[in-house]
Amino acid sequence: MTSAVQDYPSRLSDPASRKLGTFSYLPPMTAEQIRKQIEYIVSKGWNPAIEHTEPKYATGNYWYMWKLPMFGETDVNGILAEIEACKAANPGNHVRLIGYDNIRQSQGANMLVHRAPIEA
């Protein structure tokens, strides 16, 4: 038996169709879902970091770092406050949250927490 795989058409010619990392094929996360993801990052001992970029550059490799990664931060409310501060300072930008795993020297989590309006 074969299962039907849903097509997610994403085209460079259609900026609104572009997918941006983990969870981007799902509806935007609610505030509570974002909180749960931050709690997970903290529970794993990963270092949270926030990045942002203009929508037209979102598919590139370089995103701007919002401050330094929050090494050892465990305060979920503090991390949420930094996300809000980044959004307020960069209202036209996408914002993503990363959880850096310093043991494996890689990203353990990477997700868009704010999707800015996309201009065609």
Beta strands, then each sheet from edge to edge (+ up, - down):
strand 1: 47-53
strand 2: 64-66
strand 3: 94-101
strand 4: 106-114
sheet 1: 2+ 1- 3+ 4-
end
